[in-house]
Amino acid sequence: MRRQTVSNFPAKAKAAFYVLTASGLCYQAASHSNFLPFSPDTSVFQGLLRSSRAIFTIAVTVADYKYSLYGLPKDCDECRLLLSEVHLRSAKRMLKLCEMNKGFYLKAGQFVASLRQVPKEYSLTLSSLQDQAVPCDFKVIKETIISNLGQDLSKIFIWFNEQPIAAASIAQVHHAMLKDRQEVAVKVQYPGLEKKMKLDTRIMHFVSKSVAWFFPEYRFGWLVSEFTKAVSMELDFIQEARNSETIANSFKKNKIVRVPHVFWEFTTKQVLTMQFCSGHKVDDVEFLKGMKIDPVKVAKALVEVFAEMIFIHGFLHGDPHPGNILVSPEGRDGFSLVLLDHGICKKLNEEFRLEYCQLWKALILLDSKMIQHLGERFGVGKYSRYFPVMFTGRTIDSKSGLGKEMLVEEKKKLKQDLKSLKMEDLSSFMESLPSDFLMILRTDELLRSIISKLGASKRVRLQTYGKYASHGLSRKLNPCSDLTLVVLFARLIGNIQYIHLKLALGVMELVFWMGKLKQSFNNFYKKMSGSGKSLLTLFFNIRV
């Protein structure tokens, strides 16, 4: 009876069943060290155990999707409801996997949680991983520092706090003081990560290909590739130090931004020593209010800093979660922003930077022809019509003002439009986007979350992006080498373009409100006319 049931499923479903069985046996074997010819404490065993858990979890998930949705038409309401339930079950399995495997799996879960392009069940469930990193034993940390710097801690530091002030999935940070009495933060990478990364990312690539084989419309190869690139960058602390100096140089005339100074003599690929900067997480609203710092001003300053990175400098800090941005109660406006953790940074292609500036100008003005043209340039074709929804919360033919809620009719139309989209469409869209675009998407989503917590309106971000996009389209300057007159002239052109953009926005909003006013007057006139007719009818009936 069981054999007959399995044979009724398609070939790929049967393959899923066999993979599930095999990986289950593998997982059980790895869970009982008596079956293995080597010690459970070895890296080989731990690697096998992590890999087995991952394959087993994915196999169960594949089987769940395949069997739960088997035979149901894809566009029915029952299927959508059931799909959401399967998403949630699968997300919980992934959460458990990340928590058990730790390390890069925690990082992968955090990476997925920051993306809006995955089902919300996954992003919401995996968001709990943000603060789950467990610090490493100090003995191991001490050995790593000594092996990298070649000296005992007492030869370098006056004091060194053994308790970390921060811990993440690949490193932890300790507070210390150098012999010259400078306070520093020492970031130390956990040992053996490169080997773990190679194995874990290979398994992730294998798993994503397996999922795509069972479900051709579910292709997450782009996600694994982006994650692998990001993790590879984070493991090189020398490159992180260089990134830090690049960003510091870009904002050296900005009085709000602070970037910790790097102590190169005590920095290697696995140990990064930098200036200690105090502050609180950027989304700590209670702290801000307690220090009489306006959270909305902080949000505005934060958006301006990242808009300048994207649209002007073309060098982007790609991991702006709250732990990497501190607010210090010092500075010109009563506060400063401290930018930390420059491991995930990206130099944007210059042609892409200019086209992205043009895209934002077109998004602000809802220039559908330009949006479509740039969509072709970015390789997404017909999907470019969703750019306004993704970035500004408006449809491409919206009549609502910038930063305002969509009209009821627009929401209904969008809902119907989105119902026609399949997972295949999302996979095609994400696969087509340039790597620079994917980095910006993730960064923008993290920024939106912070801005929302700080209580700033959507309009703050949209207007700031529009302003810096206009400036980014003027000639890119090097203030150190270009003539002062040339610099001033280019800035003037950028300001004129921004003023033109604001005027166009003002006219569009005026037309929008005049239309609403006219509609209100028409409704009022109809009501009054109806009331007048009723009164006249009543009057004549009484007379008669």
LUMPA-862486 format. One line per 4 residues: number of its first residue (from 0); their letters; for each residue y, x, z of C-alpha. Coordinates in pm, 1 decimal, padded with zeros to 6 digits. Last residue first. Example, Ala and Ser with C-alpha at 12.3 -4.5 7.8 and 13.67 -1.06 7.14 Angstrom:
<recs>
1> sa> -00106.0 01367.0 00714.0 ~ -00450.0 01230.0 00780.0
</recs>
This chain:
<recs>
543> vrin> 07054.8 -05144.2 -00212.0 ~ 07311.9 -04940.3 -00024.4 ~ 07040.2 -04786.7 00197.7 ~ 06829.3 -04690.1 -00104.3
539> fflt> 07137.9 -04540.9 -00269.6 ~ 07208.2 -04317.3 00029.1 ~ 06842.0 -04206.4 00067.0 ~ 06826.8 -04108.8 -00298.9
535> llsk> 07155.3 -03921.0 -00267.3 ~ 07029.8 -03736.7 00043.4 ~ 06701.4 -03640.5 -00124.2 ~ 06886.2 -03514.8 -00433.2
531> gsgs> 07113.5 -03301.1 -00218.7 ~ 06819.4 -03155.1 -00023.3 ~ 06646.7 -03058.9 -00347.1 ~ 06966.2 -02900.9 -00477.9
527> mkky> 07008.0 -02716.1 -00147.9 ~ 06650.6 -02588.9 -00162.4 ~ 06686.7 -02488.1 -00528.9 ~ 07020.4 -02316.7 -00457.4
523> fnnf> 06868.7 -02121.1 -00165.5 ~ 06575.5 -02007.4 -00382.8 ~ 06815.9 -01901.5 -00659.2 ~ 07039.5 -01722.0 -00409.1
519> sqkl> 06738.7 -01535.4 -00266.0 ~ 06623.8 -01435.8 -00618.5 ~ 06973.5 -01307.8 -00699.7 ~ 06977.4 -01107.0 -00378.2
515> kgmw> 06634.0 -00960.3 -00456.8 ~ 06748.7 -00860.1 -00804.0 ~ 07070.1 -00713.2 -00659.7 ~ 06852.4 -00519.9 -00412.3
511> fvle> 06642.6 -00363.1 -00690.8 ~ 06944.5 -00289.9 -00911.0 ~ 07113.1 -00114.5 -00616.7 ~ 06790.9 00077.6 -00542.3
507> mvgl> 06770.0 00202.5 -00901.7 ~ 07140.4 00295.7 -00901.6 ~ 07100.7 00491.7 -00577.5 ~ 06789.8 00669.3 -00706.6
503> alkl> 06976.3 00772.6 -01021.7 ~ 07264.5 00895.4 -00805.1 ~ 07021.7 01091.4 -00586.5 ~ 06861.0 01255.6 -00891.0
499> hiyq> 07200.1 01345.8 -01038.6 ~ 07300.8 01494.9 -00702.4 ~ 06976.6 01697.8 -00705.8 ~ 07042.2 01824.6 -01058.6
495> ingi> 07399.1 01918.6 -00958.8 ~ 07267.1 02103.0 -00651.7 ~ 07018.4 02301.3 -00863.4 ~ 07291.3 02390.9 -01112.4
491> lraf> 07516.6 02506.8 -00825.0 ~ 07230.0 02714.5 -00683.2 ~ 07191.3 02882.9 -01022.1 ~ 07566.8 02955.4 -01035.3
487> lvvl> 07568.3 03098.4 -00681.2 ~ 07276.5 03331.2 -00757.9 ~ 07433.1 03443.7 -01085.6 ~ 07766.4 03515.3 -00911.8
483> tlds> 07592.4 03709.1 -00633.6 ~ 07418.1 03932.0 -00887.1 ~ 07037.7 03932.0 -00864.7 ~ 06852.2 04204.8 -00673.8
479> cpnl> 06822.4 04091.6 -00309.4 ~ 06874.6 03720.2 -00381.7 ~ 06570.8 03718.8 -00612.9 ~ 06610.7 03398.9 -00807.9
475> krsl> 06400.3 03138.5 -00981.5 ~ 06620.2 02969.9 -01243.2 ~ 06662.9 02599.5 -01171.1 ~ 06354.7 02376.1 -01164.2
471> ghsa> 06282.5 02459.4 -00800.1 ~ 06621.5 02322.7 -00693.9 ~ 06531.0 01979.7 -00834.5 ~ 06183.2 01996.3 -00674.5
467> ykgy> 06353.7 02092.2 -00347.5 ~ 06563.9 01774.5 -00344.1 ~ 06283.1 01543.9 -00457.5 ~ 06048.6 01687.8 -00193.8
463> tqlr> 06313.6 01630.2 00073.3 ~ 06373.8 01274.0 -00048.0 ~ 06002.0 01191.2 -00036.1 ~ 05937.1 01354.9 00302.1
459> vrks> 06225.7 01183.9 00482.2 ~ 06158.5 00854.4 00299.4 ~ 05816.7 00822.7 00459.2 ~ 05994.3 00763.7 00790.9
455> aglk> 05980.4 01006.4 01081.9 ~ 05799.7 00908.7 01403.3 ~ 05672.2 01254.9 01498.7 ~ 05313.8 01131.1 01466.7
451> siis> 05386.9 01018.7 01107.5 ~ 05535.6 01355.9 01019.0 ~ 05225.9 01532.0 01156.5 ~ 04984.3 01317.4 00950.5
447> rlle> 05196.2 01353.3 00638.5 ~ 05193.7 01732.1 00678.8 ~ 04811.9 01744.0 00693.2 ~ 04791.8 01527.8 00378.5
443> dtrl> 05045.0 01746.7 00197.3 ~ 04847.1 02061.3 00273.9 ~ 04523.9 01906.5 00142.7 ~ 04686.5 01786.9 -00180.0
439> imlf> 04873.9 02118.1 -00221.0 ~ 04549.4 02319.2 -00212.0 ~ 04387.7 02079.3 -00461.2 ~ 04684.7 02117.9 -00699.1
435> dspl> 04660.8 02498.3 -00690.0 ~ 04286.8 02475.4 -00771.0 ~ 04366.5 02278.6 -01087.7 ~ 04253.6 01913.2 -01092.6
431> semf> 03971.9 01812.4 -01329.2 ~ 03689.8 01811.2 -01073.1 ~ 03893.0 01582.7 -00844.3 ~ 03954.3 01323.9 -01118.3
427> ssld> 03599.6 01329.4 -01254.4 ~ 03453.2 01282.8 -00904.9 ~ 03695.8 01000.1 -00826.7 ~ 03614.2 00824.9 -01155.0
423> emkl> 03237.2 00863.6 -01103.4 ~ 03278.2 00706.8 -00759.3 ~ 03380.8 00392.3 -00945.3 ~ 03720.3 00239.0 -01014.9
419> skld> 03739.5 -00128.7 -01111.0 ~ 03813.2 -00230.5 -00753.6 ~ 04116.4 00001.2 -00760.8 ~ 04285.0 -00212.6 -01028.1
415> qklk> 04223.8 -00535.1 -00837.6 ~ 04376.0 -00382.7 -00523.3 ~ 04667.5 -00244.0 -00725.6 ~ 04745.1 -00588.7 -00870.4
411> kkee> 04735.0 -00751.1 -00528.4 ~ 04954.6 -00478.1 -00377.8 ~ 05205.5 -00510.1 -00662.6 ~ 05227.6 -00888.8 -00616.3
407> vlme> 05294.7 -00843.3 -00243.8 ~ 05573.7 -00591.7 -00311.0 ~ 05502.9 -00231.7 -00213.0 ~ 05651.5 -00109.5 00114.3
403> kglg> 05960.7 00108.3 00091.2 ~ 05976.0 00488.8 00067.7 ~ 06156.3 00474.2 -00266.3 ~ 06251.1 00116.5 -00351.7
399> sksd> 06008.1 -00145.0 -00482.4 ~ 05989.5 -00236.5 -00853.8 ~ 05660.1 -00054.4 -00911.0 ~ 05534.8 00027.3 -01263.2
395> itrg> 05356.4 00351.3 -01163.4 ~ 05246.2 00198.9 -00833.0 ~ 05420.9 00306.5 -00513.8 ~ 05290.0 00486.9 -00203.3
391> tfmv> 05481.4 00806.0 -00288.8 ~ 05216.9 01076.9 -00333.4 ~ 04885.2 00906.3 -00401.8 ~ 05029.0 00579.4 -00535.7
387> pfyr> 05270.3 00762.8 -00770.1 ~ 04987.3 00993.1 -00893.1 ~ 04759.5 00696.4 -00975.3 ~ 04880.3 00669.5 -01336.2
383> sykg> 04770.6 01032.1 -01376.9 ~ 04409.3 00906.3 -01386.1 ~ 04437.5 00851.1 -01762.6 ~ 04445.5 01225.7 -01835.2
379> vgfr> 04344.7 01440.8 -01536.4 ~ 04382.4 01785.9 -01696.7 ~ 04700.9 01898.5 -01519.3 ~ 04885.1 01910.6 -01853.4
375> eglh> 04754.9 01564.5 -01945.8 ~ 04880.6 01433.3 -01610.9 ~ 05212.2 01603.0 -01687.4 ~ 05250.0 01389.0 -02000.3
371> qimk> 05148.4 01071.4 -01813.3 ~ 05400.5 01142.0 -01536.0 ~ 05667.1 01216.8 -01800.5 ~ 05602.2 00885.0 -01974.9
367> sdll> 05592.6 00691.6 -01645.7 ~ 05932.7 00816.6 -01523.1 ~ 05913.9 00661.6 -01175.9 ~ 06244.9 00832.2 -01081.1
363> ilak> 06099.7 00990.5 -00765.2 ~ 05761.7 01048.1 -00932.6 ~ 05926.5 01206.6 -01240.2 ~ 06119.6 01453.4 -01023.3
359> wlqc> 05799.1 01517.9 -00834.0 ~ 05607.3 01587.8 -01153.9 ~ 05880.1 01818.6 -01285.4 ~ 05853.5 02032.1 -00970.4
355> yelr> 05473.0 02036.0 -01016.3 ~ 05525.9 02152.4 -01374.6 ~ 05746.1 02438.3 -01252.0 ~ 05493.6 02544.1 -00988.2
351> feen> 05203.8 02518.5 -01235.4 ~ 05376.2 02755.6 -01478.3 ~ 05441.2 02996.8 -01190.9 ~ 05078.1 02990.6 -01070.3
347> lkkc> 05089.5 02929.3 -00697.0 ~ 05027.9 03219.0 -00458.0 ~ 04797.0 03074.9 -00194.7 ~ 04763.4 03105.1 00180.8
343> ighd> 04463.3 03026.9 00400.8 ~ 04460.3 03310.5 00655.4 ~ 04822.2 03267.6 00761.1 ~ 04744.4 03154.4 01115.7
339> llvl> 05082.9 03089.2 01281.8 ~ 05423.0 02951.4 01182.1 ~ 05668.1 02919.2 01473.1 ~ 05926.3 02645.8 01417.7
335> sfgd> 06255.3 02681.5 01605.6 ~ 06445.2 02458.1 01844.4 ~ 06791.1 02375.9 01980.2 ~ 06950.7 02353.3 01637.2
331> rgep> 07027.6 02725.4 01609.9 ~ 06714.3 02843.5 01788.1 ~ 06508.7 02827.0 02104.3 ~ 06295.2 02545.8 02246.3
327> svli> 05986.6 02674.7 02057.0 ~ 05789.4 02433.7 01839.1 ~ 05449.6 02562.4 01730.6 ~ 05273.1 02526.2 01397.0
323> ngph> 04911.3 02642.3 01356.1 ~ 04765.8 02411.3 01621.4 ~ 04934.4 02110.5 01456.2 ~ 04748.9 02154.0 01121.8
319> pdgh> 04943.9 02337.2 00852.6 ~ 04651.8 02506.6 00670.5 ~ 04761.7 02597.7 00316.5 ~ 05063.3 02821.2 00382.9
315> lfgh> 05202.8 02825.4 00028.6 ~ 05365.6 03083.2 -00195.4 ~ 05549.3 02928.4 -00492.5 ~ 05881.9 03036.8 -00343.6
311> ifim> 06093.0 02738.1 -00455.1 ~ 05881.1 02421.9 -00497.0 ~ 05585.1 02482.0 -00267.4 ~ 05725.1 02712.6 00001.7
307> eafv> 06064.3 02537.7 00006.0 ~ 05890.6 02200.9 00040.7 ~ 05691.3 02348.9 00329.6 ~ 06003.8 02453.1 00520.0
303> evla> 06193.5 02133.3 00433.7 ~ 05904.7 01917.9 00557.6 ~ 05901.1 02102.1 00890.9 ~ 06279.4 02073.4 00933.9
299> kavk> 06265.5 01697.4 00870.6 ~ 05976.3 01651.5 01114.0 ~ 06159.0 01855.6 01381.6 ~ 06470.5 01644.3 01329.8
295> vpdi> 06253.2 01331.2 01366.4 ~ 06107.8 01466.7 01693.0 ~ 06462.7 01502.1 01842.8 ~ 06451.0 01783.1 02100.7
291> kmgk> 06561.7 01677.6 02450.1 ~ 06316.5 01925.8 02610.2 ~ 06120.2 01635.8 02762.3 ~ 06141.4 01454.3 02428.3
287> lfev> 05985.1 01750.4 02250.6 ~ 05716.0 01796.4 02517.0 ~ 05620.4 01427.6 02500.7 ~ 05609.6 01441.2 02118.9
283> ddvk> 05351.7 01720.9 02108.0 ~ 05307.7 01704.7 01726.7 ~ 05442.8 02056.4 01667.3 ~ 05206.8 02211.2 01918.1
279> hgsc> 05399.3 02382.5 02198.5 ~ 05570.1 02719.5 02207.4 ~ 05534.0 03087.4 02293.1 ~ 05529.2 03368.7 02039.6
275> fqmt> 05321.4 03683.6 02100.5 ~ 05381.4 03944.6 01829.2 ~ 05070.9 04025.8 01628.8 ~ 04740.4 04207.9 01655.0
271> lvqk> 04471.5 04108.3 01404.7 ~ 04112.9 04224.6 01456.1 ~ 03830.3 04171.6 01203.9 ~ 03970.8 04324.6 00881.7
267> ttfe> 04176.7 04566.0 01089.6 ~ 04501.8 04549.3 01286.3 ~ 04611.6 04766.6 01578.6 ~ 04823.8 05016.9 01382.5
263> wfvh> 04950.6 04725.4 01170.9 ~ 05129.6 04546.6 01453.1 ~ 05225.9 04225.6 01269.0 ~ 05551.3 04041.5 01357.5
259> pvrv> 05507.4 03671.2 01436.6 ~ 05674.2 03430.3 01188.7 ~ 05977.4 03231.5 01307.3 ~ 06147.3 02960.9 01101.4
255> iknk> 06464.6 02783.3 01218.8 ~ 06719.6 03058.3 01140.6 ~ 06616.5 03087.7 00774.2 ~ 06746.7 03412.8 00625.6
251> kfsn> 06410.0 03591.7 00666.0 ~ 06225.4 03287.5 00529.4 ~ 06058.4 03436.8 00219.7 ~ 06015.1 03773.6 00398.4
247> aite> 05829.4 03608.2 00687.9 ~ 05609.0 03424.0 00435.4 ~ 05514.8 03750.4 00262.2 ~ 05466.7 03925.1 00598.9
243> snra> 05220.2 03659.8 00714.9 ~ 05031.7 03676.7 00385.7 ~ 04994.5 04053.0 00433.3 ~ 04859.2 03996.5 00786.5
239> eqif> 04614.4 03737.8 00652.1 ~ 04499.7 03987.3 00387.2 ~ 04426.4 04237.8 00663.4 ~ 04255.6 03961.2 00863.5
235> dlem> 03996.9 03901.0 00588.5 ~ 03765.0 03622.6 00710.4 ~ 04022.3 03350.3 00642.0 ~ 04031.6 03419.9 00267.6
231> svak> 03653.0 03381.7 00235.3 ~ 03675.0 03055.5 00431.1 ~ 03932.1 02908.6 00190.1 ~ 03741.6 03015.1 -00121.8
227> tfes> 03416.6 02866.5 00014.2 ~ 03595.4 02539.8 00104.0 ~ 03744.1 02510.7 -00243.1 ~ 03403.6 02569.6 -00404.3
223> vlwg> 03229.8 02322.9 -00169.0 ~ 03487.7 02053.9 -00252.2 ~ 03470.8 02114.0 -00628.1 ~ 03088.3 02089.5 -00615.7
219> frye> 03119.5 01746.5 -00457.4 ~ 02977.9 01535.5 -00740.7 ~ 02871.1 01184.0 -00642.3 ~ 02849.9 01006.0 -00982.3
215> pffw> 02528.0 01188.4 -01076.7 ~ 02357.2 01059.6 -00759.3 ~ 02013.7 01225.9 -00712.8 ~ 02114.3 01535.7 -00911.4
211> avsk> 02468.2 01534.4 -00769.9 ~ 02322.5 01525.2 -00416.4 ~ 02099.7 01822.8 -00499.0 ~ 02393.2 02015.0 -00645.5
207> svfh> 02597.9 01950.8 -00329.4 ~ 02301.8 02059.4 -00110.8 ~ 02248.3 02382.7 -00302.8 ~ 02620.2 02466.3 -00283.8
203> mirt> 02618.3 02393.3 00091.2 ~ 02305.3 02607.9 00136.1 ~ 02477.2 02893.5 -00046.5 ~ 02784.3 02838.5 00174.6
199> dlkm> 02572.0 02870.9 00488.9 ~ 02387.5 03184.6 00375.8 ~ 02696.1 03374.5 00259.0 ~ 02902.8 03255.8 00556.5
195> kkel> 02638.6 03359.3 00809.4 ~ 02629.6 03710.1 00662.2 ~ 03011.7 03731.9 00670.3 ~ 03028.0 03588.0 01022.4
191> gpyq> 02827.2 03859.5 01197.8 ~ 03073.1 03912.6 01482.6 ~ 03334.6 03651.2 01585.3 ~ 03679.4 03751.8 01462.8
187> vkva> 03938.3 03863.4 01717.3 ~ 04303.7 03753.9 01716.7 ~ 04515.7 03955.4 01958.1 ~ 04844.8 03793.3 02061.2
183> veqr> 05100.5 04048.0 02173.8 ~ 05356.4 04111.2 02445.7 ~ 05539.5 04442.3 02396.5 ~ 05537.5 04672.6 02699.3
179> dklm> 05508.1 05001.1 02502.4 ~ 05145.6 05025.6 02624.8 ~ 05069.0 04691.8 02460.0 ~ 05054.8 04363.9 02651.5
175> ahhv> 04783.7 04099.2 02603.1 ~ 04716.7 03731.9 02526.8 ~ 04382.6 03663.2 02357.4 ~ 04304.9 03466.3 02038.1
171> qais> 03966.9 03340.1 01915.3 ~ 03794.9 03361.3 01578.7 ~ 03577.7 03182.2 01319.3 ~ 03548.3 02821.8 01443.2
167> aaai> 03865.6 02826.1 01650.0 ~ 03960.9 02936.0 02001.2 ~ 04307.4 02961.0 02157.0 ~ 04456.0 03116.2 02472.6
163> pqen> 04134.3 03313.1 02524.4 ~ 04040.3 03408.8 02883.4 ~ 03992.2 03786.6 02907.0 ~ 04367.4 03842.1 02941.0
159> fwif> 04443.8 04204.1 02844.7 ~ 04670.4 04427.1 03051.1 ~ 04853.3 04754.9 02991.5 ~ 04686.2 04764.6 02648.5
155> iksl> 04580.2 05037.8 02407.0 ~ 04393.3 05299.4 02613.8 ~ 04267.7 05038.0 02863.7 ~ 04111.7 04840.2 02574.5
151> dqgl> 03884.3 05131.8 02484.5 ~ 03953.1 05296.4 02152.8 ~ 03813.6 05294.1 01798.3 ~ 04019.4 04994.1 01686.7
147> nsii> 03732.8 04807.6 01513.9 ~ 03438.9 04906.2 01735.2 ~ 03652.3 04864.6 02049.8 ~ 03780.3 04519.6 01947.2
143> teki> 03432.6 04392.9 01849.8 ~ 03278.5 04522.9 02174.3 ~ 03547.3 04341.1 02375.2 ~ 03480.6 04014.4 02190.8
139> vkfd> 03106.7 04040.6 02258.6 ~ 03168.9 04098.5 02630.5 ~ 03424.4 03816.1 02626.0 ~ 03158.7 03552.3 02545.4
135> cpva> 03271.5 03344.3 02245.8 ~ 03499.9 03044.2 02284.4 ~ 03369.7 02694.9 02189.4 ~ 03537.2 02519.9 01891.9
131> qdql> 03551.0 02141.1 01929.6 ~ 03921.6 02068.5 01884.1 ~ 03939.2 01947.0 01521.9 ~ 03582.4 01810.8 01513.7
127> sslt> 03688.1 01453.8 01608.7 ~ 03835.9 01418.9 01256.2 ~ 03477.0 01401.9 01124.8 ~ 03443.8 01028.8 01193.9
123> lsye> 03782.8 00932.0 01046.9 ~ 03748.0 01149.1 00733.9 ~ 03389.0 01036.0 00669.6 ~ 03443.0 00661.1 00712.2
119> kpvq> 03761.8 00695.6 00507.0 ~ 03560.2 00783.2 00195.2 ~ 03670.4 01125.4 00059.9 ~ 03995.0 01178.5 -00135.1
115> rlsa> 04214.5 01155.9 00173.4 ~ 04111.0 01508.5 00274.0 ~ 04174.4 01657.5 00620.1 ~ 03838.2 01540.2 00757.2
111> vfqg> 03655.8 01734.1 00482.5 ~ 03807.9 02066.4 00596.5 ~ 03739.4 01988.6 00962.7 ~ 03373.6 01921.9 00876.9
107> akly> 03354.6 02245.0 00676.3 ~ 03505.0 02442.7 00965.5 ~ 03253.4 02293.5 01208.1 ~ 02980.4 02379.4 00956.9
103> fgkn> 03122.3 02729.7 00928.3 ~ 03058.4 02798.1 01295.3 ~ 02876.9 02510.0 01472.3 ~ 02524.8 02416.9 01357.0
99> mecl> 02476.3 02148.9 01623.4 ~ 02827.5 01998.2 01612.0 ~ 02840.8 02014.0 01231.8 ~ 02501.6 01842.2 01199.5
95> klmr> 02598.0 01570.9 01450.8 ~ 02916.1 01499.1 01256.6 ~ 02722.6 01490.9 00929.4 ~ 02481.2 01235.3 01076.3
91> kasr> 02776.7 01026.5 01195.8 ~ 02927.9 01043.4 00846.0 ~ 02597.6 00924.0 00699.3 ~ 02588.3 00616.4 00922.3
87> lhve> 02952.5 00540.0 00839.9 ~ 02906.0 00582.6 00463.1 ~ 02591.9 00364.3 00480.0 ~ 02791.5 00086.8 00650.4
83> slll> 03072.4 00118.1 00393.0 ~ 02815.2 00096.9 00112.1 ~ 02671.4 -00220.9 00266.6 ~ 03012.1 -00387.6 00258.3
79> rced> 03077.1 -00272.1 -00099.2 ~ 02727.6 -00384.1 -00209.8 ~ 02773.5 -00728.3 -00055.9 ~ 03110.9 -00762.8 -00231.8
75> cdkp> 02951.5 -00702.5 -00574.7 ~ 03056.5 -00426.2 -00816.6 ~ 02755.8 -00194.2 -00786.3 ~ 02483.5 -00452.6 -00850.0
71> lgyl> 02214.8 -00413.5 -00577.9 ~ 01864.4 -00295.4 -00676.4 ~ 01853.5 -00001.2 -00434.6 ~ 02165.4 00023.0 -00215.4
67> syky> 01984.8 00090.2 00111.7 ~ 01708.0 00291.5 -00060.2 ~ 01923.3 00543.6 -00246.0 ~ 02199.6 00574.7 00010.7
63> davt> 01957.0 00620.1 00301.9 ~ 01731.7 00855.3 00102.1 ~ 02028.5 01075.9 00017.3 ~ 02135.9 01074.3 00383.3
59> vait> 01787.4 01164.6 00507.8 ~ 01773.3 01449.7 00255.1 ~ 02123.9 01563.1 00353.1 ~ 02031.6 01579.5 00720.7
55> fiar> 01701.1 01761.7 00649.8 ~ 01871.7 02013.4 00420.4 ~ 02142.4 02086.3 00679.8 ~ 01901.1 02104.7 00974.4
51> ssrl> 01671.6 02335.2 00778.8 ~ 01962.2 02563.8 00685.3 ~ 02082.4 02589.2 01044.2 ~ 01727.4 02662.7 01170.3
47> lgqf> 01656.5 02915.1 00896.6 ~ 01981.6 03098.0 00972.0 ~ 01904.7 03096.5 01344.1 ~ 01555.7 03233.7 01274.2
43> vstd> 01684.2 03512.7 01051.5 ~ 01967.3 03590.3 01297.9 ~ 01701.2 03662.6 01560.5 ~ 01691.5 03478.6 01893.6
39> psfp> 01402.2 03251.6 01789.6 ~ 01180.9 03563.4 01767.6 ~ 00969.2 03614.2 01456.0 ~ 00630.1 03498.5 01316.7
35> lfns> 00725.1 03129.4 01344.4 ~ 00507.3 02831.7 01442.8 ~ 00547.4 02900.3 01814.9 ~ 00928.0 02889.5 01767.0
31> hsaa> 00923.2 02511.6 01746.3 ~ 01245.2 02371.9 01594.9 ~ 01197.4 02571.0 01275.1 ~ 00861.7 02404.4 01216.5
27> qycl> 01008.5 02058.9 01278.9 ~ 01292.3 02129.9 01036.8 ~ 01053.0 02253.8 00768.6 ~ 00831.3 01948.5 00815.6
23> gsat> 01136.9 01722.2 00781.9 ~ 01250.5 01924.0 00481.7 ~ 00919.0 01858.6 00307.5 ~ 00915.4 01485.2 00386.4
19> lvyf> 01278.1 01430.1 00285.9 ~ 01232.4 01635.5 -00030.6 ~ 00926.7 01419.2 -00117.5 ~ 01116.5 01092.3 -00064.8
15> aaka> 01415.9 01218.0 -00259.0 ~ 01185.0 01310.8 -00545.4 ~ 01046.1 00957.7 -00539.4 ~ 01404.1 00825.3 -00564.4
11> kapf> 01463.7 01058.3 -00857.0 ~ 01156.1 00925.4 -01038.9 ~ 01254.5 00559.4 -00992.8 ~ 01097.3 00359.5 -00707.9
7> nsvt> 00785.2 00147.3 -00759.6 ~ 00561.3 00450.1 -00700.7 ~ 00675.5 00467.2 -00338.2 ~ 00560.8 00112.0 -00270.2
3> qrrm> 00218.5 00170.7 -00436.4 ~ 00154.3 00477.7 -00223.2 ~ 00242.2 00281.7 00092.7 ~ 00000.0 00000.0 00000.0
</recs>
